Amino acid sequence: MSELNIPLSEYFLDIIRNYEIYDWEAKQFWLIIRQFNSANLKALREDMYAAIKILSKKGYLVAKKSPFNKNAYLYSESQKIKELRDWLIKGEVKNPLIIKRNSIIKELEIFKREIEFVDQLMVSYPEFDDQIKRYRKKVNYEIENCEIKIRVIDNIIKGDYRADLAYNFPI
């Protein structure tokens, strides 16, 4: 099995895993990618276009001219992307690190909801401000702890300890 190295691969893996791509303009990819990274938007957008171009050349995306905008293309997934999505999902189901990561994500969501509730308590009961702040500090620590665990698992799954390296797509 050969590998295809593309820019922003972790974002594209999330897109492939979680969305069906049918007649998307590049801006739809952009809206998703931009949510997760706001640093150096120009370079990020250039990397996104480079990745779309590679995915199209390698047969993962099918491009056609948009009938609505003469300067835009519409991208749809090919059978290769459907197979990749199946492969990703099957790999996640079997991988104990993914299972652990998902349980930590659920834990993190609970802690974040606790913070929202604690903030409401602070407004409603200012006389308990000190106790509530101490509790909030503990919950914030747990949130940071969960985020670190998720980052570590992500780096282990990628096979590298540097989060900025590209993921290799199987072909």
C-alpha positions, 0 to 999 in steps of 0.5 A: 500500500502506498501513501499520499502525503497532503497538507492539512491531512488531519483536517481532511481526515476529519472531513472525510470521516464526518461528512459526505462530500457532494458538490462542495465548493472549496469554501465549504472545506474552508469553513470547516478547516477555519473553525479549528485553526485561525493562525496564518489564514492565507497559508492555511487557505493555500494549503487547503487548495493544494490538498484539494488539488492532490486529492483530485489528481489522485482520484479521491475527489471529482471536480467539475465546473460550477454551473452557478459560478464560472470561477468555481469548481464543485467537488464530490467524493469518489469511490476511493473516499468512500473506501477510505472513510470505511477504512478509517471508521473500521480502524477506529472501532478496533483501535483501543487508543481511539476508544480511550480518546473518545471516552476522554472526549466525553469526559471533557464535554462533561467538564465543560458543561460543569464550567457553564453551570458553575458560571451560572452559580457564580452569577446567581450566588455571589456570596459563595464566590470563593467556594465556586472559584475554587471548584471552577479552578479544579474543573479547569485543571481537569479540562486541561488534563483531558486536552493533554491526554487527547493531544498525546493520544492523537500524536501517538496515533499519528506515529509522531510526537510532533503535532504539525506533521502530516498524516499519510493517506493510504491509497 
